[in-house]
Amino acid sequence: MSTLSLISIGPGDLDYMLPAAMGALRRADVIIGYQIYLDQLRKLIAPHQELISSQLGQEVQRATHAIDLASAGKTVAMVSSGDIGIYAMASPIFDVLRERDWDGAAPNVEVYPGVSAIQATAAYIGAPLGHDFCTISLSDLLTPWPVIQKRVKAAAWGDFVIGFYNPRSKKRDWQLGWAIDVLRDFRPADTPVIIARNATRPDQDIRFVTLADFDPTVVDMFTLVLVGNSQSYVLADRVATPRGYTEKGQPRETKDAVTAADNEILSYPISLTQMNGKMATVIGGGPVATRKVRGLLSVGANVMVVSPELTAGLQTLLDEGQITWLSRKYEAQDIEGATLVFAATNDRDVNRAIGETCATKHILCSVADAPGEGNFHSMAIHRSEDVVLAVGTQGSQPSKAKEVRNQLRWLLDQQ
Ligand SMILES: C[S@@+](CC[C@H](N)C(=O)[O-])C[C@H]1O[C@@H](n2cnc3c(N)ncnc32)[C@H](O)[C@@H]1O
């Protein structure tokens, strides 16, 4: 019977090729595949077997040729790396069979599974695929980029562990960075990202970094990038993903979580409007202070910043005349006349003192690093034309609020 065997050869080292696939390879009269795969298989190939080396990118011609040979009575083996059914030759073979109204029998087609790059990588590094995962190819050669974008966002939103195949090439050098930026909006900064180059091959290089530190430019087409979910963790030199979630549906506690007592603060969210002419004082000149200043300016407040230094963003606002600046450390009289105050310095004692002074003077105050010491806190905001979305966690976990805000923003974008 004429047979076409679709044979997975594994990610590199032939120890990762399954015995069933090896048996099918031995039975073949003709073996078709890229030259590098034929070279890899050399010790398994007998002298009587005919070898046909194919060119990169000619998938349909290769599939047609293999089917023609098998239909003419040969036992043909088509070989592909990893698993032949995953971003490989099995699909083009079935596409051509479909065009020919294949009857399921002539030729006989058998598919031999194998170890895909994601499995070899996962096994080497520990157990990162312990919970729901997906693979996404970032190649837009055959898939429109908007479709890939939608899948990345959906996988990010669904908290799937994600294996990125075909992650980055010389011509396609920014897509991986885009995908990682999406994931940074959804997952903790310390989420492990595994960079696996040439898994199981002689020059294998598999390591991991945090999502915050990941640099897409180190990645090429011989690499698989595996991003953990919100629960994935590092243990010694390994990465694992738990079978479940620590608290049902909740990401693990993030680094900015504060004490249980703080979580018990009751709150009643309100929206600040019409601050025109009202004085708001922001103490601190860093990134947190900058965000607060921008929010206050958007509702018309007169903003005064007290800090020895300013971020570039605050400096620009100062240059544009949008804020006033007291260029020194905080002093108690700085809050006189303020309607509300943000304590956003990087000094715990100063922030506490600001909260206490505001309390005695009945001035509304938000203490960035200890929400319980003030009487309001801001929320993670998203504004669109007709919706303002505000997500809060009683001030205790700003990054979690941001994460939920991003997920809701994504849902709104889908409408
Ligand atoms: C066209 S896909 C083929 C996937 C293959 N069928 C599999 O199951 O692994 C090629 C991509 O797979 C990944 N890949 C394949 N073999 C790899 C290996 N040994 N190490 C790391 N990544 C690999 C890379 O992302 C590469 O760009």
The ligand as an ORCA input file, in Angstrom:
! r2SCAN-3c Opt
* xyz 0 1
  C       8.088     26.767     11.896
  S       8.161     26.604     13.632
  C       8.323     24.865     13.781
  C       7.884     24.321     15.116
  C       8.123     22.841     15.258
  N       7.267     22.090     14.399
  C       7.932     22.381     16.706
  O       6.980     21.657     16.966
  O       8.753     22.757     17.539
  C       9.779     27.194     13.933
  C       9.893     27.866     15.307
  O       9.853     26.853     16.298
  C      10.682     27.205     17.385
  N      11.693     26.134     17.535
  C      11.772     25.010     16.808
  N      12.771     24.229     17.263
  C      13.325     24.876     18.297
  C      14.380     24.581     19.202
  N      15.094     23.454     19.116
  N      14.670     25.477     20.163
  C      13.961     26.618     20.265
  N      12.949     26.943     19.452
  C      12.639     26.094     18.471
  C      11.283     28.566     17.049
  O      10.435     29.543     17.602
  C      11.190     28.581     15.548
  O      11.158     29.929     15.058
*
